[in-house]
Amino acid sequence: MGSLPMAVAVVLLVLLLTKPGFSQSNYGDDNTGAFIGLFCGRDGVTSLPNFINIRNSTFNELRIQLLNNGVSFARAQASSAGDSVNAAAQCRRYLTVDQCVRCFDVGVSQITNCTFGKGGFISFENCFIRYESFADFYIDPYVTDDANRTPNVICGNQSASQPVVFNQVVDGFLSNIRDATPKTSNFYVASTRQITSENETVYMTGQCVESISQTNCQTCMSSAYDLLKNCFQYTKGTFFNVGCFVRYSDTPFFNVNQTTDITSFLKGHSSKVAIIAAVAAGVVFIILLLSAGLLYRAWKKSKKTDQDFEGALHYNFHDLQLATNNFSEENILGRGGFGEVYKAVFDDNNVVAVKKLHVQHAGAKGEFENEVKLISNIHHRNLLRLLGWSSEGSDYLILVLEYMPNGSLDQFLWGAKRGTLNWNQRYEIIFGIARGLAHLHDELDIKILHRDIKSSNILLSDDFKPKIADFGLARFQPEDQTHISTKFAGTLGYTAPEYINRGVLSEKVDTYSFGIVILEIISGKRSTEVEDDGQSMDYLLQKTWKLYEKKMHIKIIDETLKLNPQEQEHATKIIEIALVCTQSPASIRPTMSEVVLMLQEDQLLEKRQLTRPTFINNQDRRIYRGP
């Protein structure tokens, strides 16, 4: 890391010793991007040594989350002896994990110079860190809450060769970024736009803080659009506020395979159609084919290196043996069709989950290849992070995954922990699963179908945030195909009828499964559980539909939940969304991006006419329309 230029050091020193404010300069570091601003609070603390101690504790926790969980946004809290610290950090999602952590480290090295107040803030183009003694920003950093902090707008110093044309293109492009960013599941987009007359490409990204509400994200992005207009005559422009960040440039700052398809989020476009540039899709497809070829050759040679799977680390088999106590029974977290999952604790107290697949099972190699190929480079707060792999043992293939301390969702619905989830937690789990699926279906360069969404494949973090796991059966869906014809693979009770009966696989199969999981979360009952009411024996979906027809679907709600009238009304609306997701034919089911919006805006649901689902007899796979 190079030393700070003298001018920047002087500016920082003045800031630290006088009053809060922002400075602008450029660190020139590839991991941080341009330096945007540093702010140090003025209010005194109860005990400076104690405050610094708990502040550093939160910084350490943030770093652990960014490094080990592979996330781009992290939060941590600590309190002691009358002082408290609420801290957050965010990286741009085009960074690798290592680049994110390096940017964070640079930020920490500078923000720790703030020693006179209860808050601090440092921002670069590629990351920011903030800490405060109050928790308001921690919950939802609504931009107007910080009246003394004006947004930062930095324009480039090079004028466009054709200012009028460039201005028009960037204006329309930013308008699209403004509208799309709040509608994505992770409040982030990155896209490109051609300037045909100049044969130039404009790169642009928009990102809101992940803890912000959709409404406040939209407010912040609208502010970015209004203020960045002053930069449109220049080839570069950056907007930063406490709630969001926007950057555009005529030179690349992210890879072409890291773009987001934003067309489905724009007004006037059907969210059912994903339009992906043919060149980008072709490049991605070729990369995937090459990756698959490398994987096959690696297995043939029984030799692997760290470069086989970009984005996933190679773990030493002996280290994994030690961390799992030689794969002991007491370390088993769960069992699957091809092997077991173990808890592993390394010398530095880093805890991970180790999925050991038995090679003698015919499907194990396919599951191993799928998980590594599909999710090694996917980072989303609602998708389980693949950390690495190992295949040194002759009998095993091993996946190293992030550890989820609360285990799987099914244990909280009908297992040993039944009845411990309140309504707000259940709703947030439903919403998180929807966002994860929307990311797989609509926010990547190629659509990924999970094929096995079920409650046991939803894992919960220590604060009950859901993460979709087990991508062993996942498939790509080519952009020019509405579905894939393939043999059935999945779990009865969760799988859509058109897939079981005819092998028709599309994103709507995941939508159907998600609808079933909603019903399980709300009812606390298994989808395949038969309930005899004295007149008929119905599975969960069929029972729910019959009650809905009688306007009595409130009876589906788990009896362990003690809901107030407002919560009851909310729960019945979510039940109706589940029924929308399980309709047949598949074409009338919503996309997962639409479901995310439904979960936030009731009026979108009210416009839909519910039709009877196709019911499945899960014992013999018979499919019928019901009475």
N, C-alpha and C positions, 0 to 999 in steps of 0.2 A: 504494500500500500504506500503510495507516494505521500510526501508531506504536503500539508495544506499550503497553498500560495499565501504569501504574506498578507495580501489585501484581505483575503477571506478570514484569516486568523484575527486580524484587527477588528473586522466587523463582528465576528463572534465574541471577541473579548468585550467589546462595547455593549453588546446585547446582554451578556452575562452579568456585567457589573452595573448596568443602569436600569433599564426598564424593559418590560416585555415587548416583543415585536418580531417582525420577520425580516430576514435578509435573503438576498439572492446572489448566487454565484454558480460556479460549476466545479465539482470535485474532479471531473474527468475520469471517474472510475467506472469501468465497464459494468460492474455489478450494481452500482447505485444509480447510474445515469446522472443527469444534472442535479445539483443541489438546489432545492426550492426554498426552504425556510427553516428557521429554528426559533422556537418560542420558549421562554422560561417564565414560570409564574412568579408572583411577588408575595403572596400571602405566606406568613410564617408557619412553621410546623411546631408541634409540641416539643419534640426532641429530634434535632437534626440527625444525630447518629442512628437513632432508632428508625427514623423515616427513610434514610438512605439504605439501611439494612433491608427493610421490607420492600423498598422499591427495587433493589437489586434482586431480591427473591422473585418478584414478579417477572423481571427481565429474564431470569434463568428459566422460569416456567414457560415463558413465551418462546424462548429459543428451543427448548425441548419439544414443544408442540410443532414448531415449524420444521424442525429437523427430523424428528421421529415419526410424526404423523403425516408428513408430506403435505400439509395444508398451506394455503396462502394467507389465511387469516387466523389469528390466535388472540385469546383474551386470558387474563389472569388477575386474581385479586388476592390481597393480603392485608392484615390489620394487626396492630400491636400497640399497646400502651397509649391508646387514644388517637393514634394516627392510622390512616388507611390509604391504600393505593389501589386504584383500578387502572389496569394497563391494557393496551391493545397494540397489535402490530399487523400490518398487511403488506403483502408483496403483490406485484403485478403477476397475473397468472401465466404470462409467457416465460417467466423465469423457471429454471430448474430448481430443485430443492437446495443444492449447494449455492447457487447464485442468490437465492432468497436469503439464506442464512448469512452469507457474506455481506449482503446489503444491510441486514439487521445488525450485524456486528459493528459495521461502520457507524450506523446510527446510534447504537448504544455508547460507543466510544466518545461520541460528541454530546449526546443528551445528558450523560452523567455529569457533565460540567455544570448543569443546572442545580445549584446547591442552595438557592435562597427562597424557594417557594414550593408550593404543594403540587405544582403541575409542570409539565414540559411537553414539547411537541417538536419533532424533527421530521422533515419530509424530503424525499428525493423523487426523481421520476419513477424509480423502480420500487420504492417501499416507503413506509412511514412508521413511526413509533409515537405513541402518545400515552401519557399517564396523568391521572388526576386524583385528588382526594375525594371527589364526588363520583357517583356512579351513573349519572344521567347519560353522559355520552357513551358509557359502556353498554347501556341497554339499547339506546337508539340515538346515534349522533345526528340529531336533526340540526341542520345547518344554522337555523336562526337562533339556536340556543347559545351560540357563541357570538354575541353581538359585537364584541371588541375585536373579533378576527375577521378581517375582510378576505374574500377569496384572492388567491394568487393567480394572476394571468401573465404568462411569459410568452412573448412573441419572438419569433426568429428574427434575424437581422438580414436575411437574404430575400429579396422580392422575387415573386414568381415571374417567369419570363413572359407569360400571358396573364396578367393579374385578373382581368375580367373573367376569363374562362376558369382559371384556378379558383377564384372566389365563388363562382356559381357551383362548381363541383363540390368544393369543400362545404359550402353552405348546405347543400342537399344531403351530403354524406353525413355531416354532423347531426342534421335533423333526424336521420334514420338511427344513428347511434343513440341519440337522446331518447327516442321512442322505444328502442329495442332493449336497452340495458336494464331498465327496471322490470322487464317482463321475463327475463331469463331466470333460471332457478338459482344462479349464483351471483346475480347482479354484475355480470361481466360479459363484454363482447370485444372481439378484435376482428377487424375486417379490412379489406382493401378496396380501392375504387380507381378505375382507369380514367386518365385524362386523355382522351383519344387524340385531340389535336396536337398534343405535345408528346404522345407516346410515353407518358409518365404514369407512375402509380403512387397513390396516396395511401399511407398506412395510418390507421386510426384505432384507438382503443378507448373504451369507457368502462369504468369500474366504480361501483358504490361499495362502501363499507358493508360487510356481510351482515352485520347486526342491525342495519337500518331497515325501516319499513319500506314497502314498495312505494307508498305515497311520498315519503320523504326522499327516497332515491329519485323519484321523478322530479320533485321540486329542485333538488340539487343539480340534476342533469339539465333541466331547463335553464337554470342560472348559468351553467357552463356554456350552453348554446348562445345565450344572450351576450355574455361577456367575451367569448372567444371570437365573435364577429369582428372585433377590432384587429384580429391577427390574420384574417383570411387573405390579405394581400401578400402575406409572407408564406414561405414554404414550410414553416414549423410553427406550432403553437401548443401551449400547455396550460391547462386549468387545474387548480387544486383547491379544494375546500375540505373541511373536516368530514364531510359526508361522501364526497365523490372525487374522481380524478378523470380527466380527459386529456388525451395527447394525440396530435396528428403530425405527420412528417412526410416529406417526399422521399426520405431514405428509410430503409427497413429497420425496425427495431424489434420485430418478432418474425418467426419463421412462417412461410406460406402454409405449412401444414398445421398451424396453430390458430387458424381463423375460425370464426363462428358464422354459421349460416343464420343471418338475421332476418331473412325474408319472411319467415313464418311469424315473426313478432311485430311486423309493421302493419299499420292500418291499411285496409284495402287489399290485403293479401290473405289468402286462406291459410290457416295454420295447419291444414292437413297436407299441404304440399311443401316439400323441402326441395329448394332449387339450389343445387350445388354446382359450382363451376366445373365444366367437364375436364379442364386441364388439371385442376386440383384433385378431383376424384381419381383421375387416371394416375397421378403421381402417388396418391395414397395407396391405391390398389397395387401398384407395382412394388411399393415399399413393403406392403404386407406379404406379397408373394415372395419377395426376396427374404423377408424375415422367416417365413415358413420354411424356405429352402435351407437357410442357415440352421434352423432348429433341427431339421431332419438330418442334415449332414453331421451336426454335432452329436446327435444320438448315435448315428452309425459309427462314429469314431470313438464314442465314449469319452470325449474330451470337451471341456467347456472353458470359456474364458469370460472375463467381465464384460467383453464387448458383444457377447451373443445376444443379450437382451438390453437394449437401451432403456435406461430409466429404472432398471432393477439391479440390485447389487448381488454379487455372487457370495454366498456364505460358505465357510468351511464346514464340512460335515462333522468333523470332530468337535468344533465349537458348539454346534447345535446339539450334539450328544451331551456335552457337559451342561449346557443351558437347560436341557429338559430332563436332567438326571437320568441319562441314557434312555430317554423316551419311556419313563416310568408310568405306571398306571395312575399314580396319584397326581400326575401332571396333565392327564387327559381332560380336555375341555369338551370334546364331543367326538362322535363317530359318524362317518359318512359311508357312501357306497363303495369307495375305493380306498379308504384308510381312516386315519384318526387325526385329530387336531390337538396339539399339546401347548401348554403354557411354557414359555422359555424365558429364563431370567439370566442375563449376562452379568459379568463382573461389575459393570458400571451401573447395575440396577435397572438397565433398560429392559422392559418387558415386551415381548412379542408373542404372536401365535404362530406355531409351526404346523403346517398341514403336510402330513406324510402320506404319500400315495403309493400303494403297493403295485409294483410294476407287473406282477403276474396277473392283475386284473386287466382285461383287454381294453377297457376304456380309460385306464389311468393315464396313459401317455397323451391321449387326446385331451383330457381334462387339464393336464399340466400345460400342454401347449396353448390351449385356449386361454387359461388364466394369465399366463405370462404375456402372450401376444396381445390380448385385449386390454388389460388394465395396468400394464407396467408404466404407461405414460398418461394415464387418466387420473386427474386430481379433482376431486369434488368432495365437499363436506359430507355428502350422503352416500358415498361409495367407499367400500372398504379398500384401504390402500395396500397394494402389493409392495412390500419392501425389498424382497429379493428371492433367491432360489438356490437350490443345491441339488446336485445329482451325482455326487461322488460315490455314494453307496451303490452297490450293484443291484440291490433289490428295491431301492426306493427312489422316488422323485419327490423333491421337497419344495414347498412354497413357504415363504416367510411373510406373514401378514401383520398388520397393526393389531394390537391387542385391545379387545373390547371388554372392559371389566364387568359389565352387567350381563354379558352373555346374550342369548338369543331372545327375541320378542316372545316366542311361544311359552317360555318359562313364566312370563308375567301374565299370560292370558289363561292358561289352564295347568301350568306347572306348579312348582313349589312356591313361587312368588305371586300366585294368583291374587288379584284384588289390591295390589299395592300401587298400581298406576291410577292417578286421578284423571279427570277428563281433559284438562289442559295438556298433560303429558301425552295422552293418547292422540289428541288432535295434532300436536306437534310431530309425533311419530308419523301419522298419516301424511302430513304435509311434507315432511322430510323425504319420505319414500317417493312421493310424487315428484319432488324436485330432482331426486336422483335419477328416476326413470326419464324425466323430461330431458335431462342432460345427455343420457345415452341415446335417446331417440332423435333429438332435435338440435343439439348444441355442439356436435362434433362434426368432423369432416365426413364421417361415414356413420350410418345408423347402426347401432348395436342393439340386438334383441337379447334379453336376458334368458328367457324361456323357462325359468324356474323360480318365479317370485312366489314366496310363501313365508309364513311367519317365522319358521325356523331358519330362514336365510336372511332375516333382518336382525342385525346385531346392534346392541345399545352401548353407547359410551357411558362414562361415569356420570354425566349429566343428562342421560337418557336421550341423546341425539341418535337417530337411526342411521345405520349404514347398510346398504345392500351388499350382500356377500355372495360367494360361490358362483363364479362365472364359468364353471366347467362346461356348462351346456350352451353358453352364449354363442350367438351367430352374428355375422355381418349381414346386412340387407343392402344389396346394390341399389344405388339411387334411381336407376331406370326400371326397377321392378317394384310392383305393389305388394308382392309377397314372395315367399320361398316355398317350394314344394319339397317336403322332407318327411322322414319318418318321425313318428311321435317320440318325443323325449321330454319328460317333465314329471309332475306329480299330480295324480288324479285328485280331484277335489278343488284344484286351482286352475286347471288348464281349460282353455276355451273349446267349445264343442267343434268348431270348424277345424281345429288342429287335431283333435283326437280322431275325428271321423274321416277327414279327408287329407290330413297332413298339410293344411294351408297355414303357413307361419307368416305373421306380419307383426308390426308393432302393437296391433290391437289385441294380440294374444297376451302381451304383458299388461295391457290396460284391463283386460278381463281379470287376470290374476290379481291385479292391484285392487279391483273392486271386491273380490272375495276376501282379501286380507283386511280391507276396511271393515267388512262385516264381522270378521273374527275379532278385530280390535275393539269394536263397539259392543259386541255381544259377549265376548269372553268365551266363545264356544268354537270348536273345530268345524271347519267347513263340511267335513264328512260325518259329523256327529248326527245321528238320526234321533229325532225327538218324536215320541208317540204321544199325540194329544188326545188319544181315544177315538179319533175319527180317521186320521191318516198318519203316515210316517214320512216326514219330510226332512230333507237335508236343509242346511242353513239358508241357502239362497232361495229355495222354494218356499220355505216358511216365511222369509222376509217379504217376498213378493206377495204372498197371500195376505199378510198383515197390511202391506202397503195398499192393496186394493180396498181394504176395509178402513183405511186411514188410521190404522192402529199400530204402525211400525215402531212406535215408541216402545212397544213391549219387547223389542229385540235388545234394548239396552241392557248391559250387564247389571245384574241385581246388586253387585257389590259397589256400584257407583251411586253415590247420593247426589243427584244433580238438582240444582235449583231450576226454576222455570226457564230462565234464559239459556242455561246449558242444555236443557232438554230440547228446546227448539233448535239449538245449534246442532245437536247430535242427530236429530231427525233429518235435518238438511244434508248432513254428511251421509246418512244412510241412503238418501235419494241419489246422491252422487255415486255411491257404490252401485246402485241399480242401473244408473246411466252407463256405467263402465261395463256392466255385464250383459247388456242388450245384445240381441242378434237380429240381423246379420252384423258382422264385424264393422261394416262400413258406417253404421250409425253410432258406433262408439266414439267418444271424443279422443283426440290425441292427448298425450300426457301433458303437453304444454297447455292445452285447453283445460285439463283437469286442475292444474296448478292455479289457473285463473278462477275456476269455479270454486275452489276451496277458499278463495279470498273474496269473491264477489258473488253474492247470492243471485243477482239479477241474471247472470249468465246461465244459471241452472233453470230459472223460471221460464226461459225461452224454449226449453227442450221438452218434447213430448216423450214420456217414458213408454216403452213397449215391453211386452212380456219377455223375459229371458228364455233361452233354451235351457231346459233342465237336464242334468246328466245323472244317470244312475251310476254311482261310482263303484259299484260292486261288479257290474258286468259291462260297463262302458256304454250301455244303451242310452240313446239320446232321444228325448221326446219333448213335445211342446207343453205338455201338462194340460189339465182340464181347463 
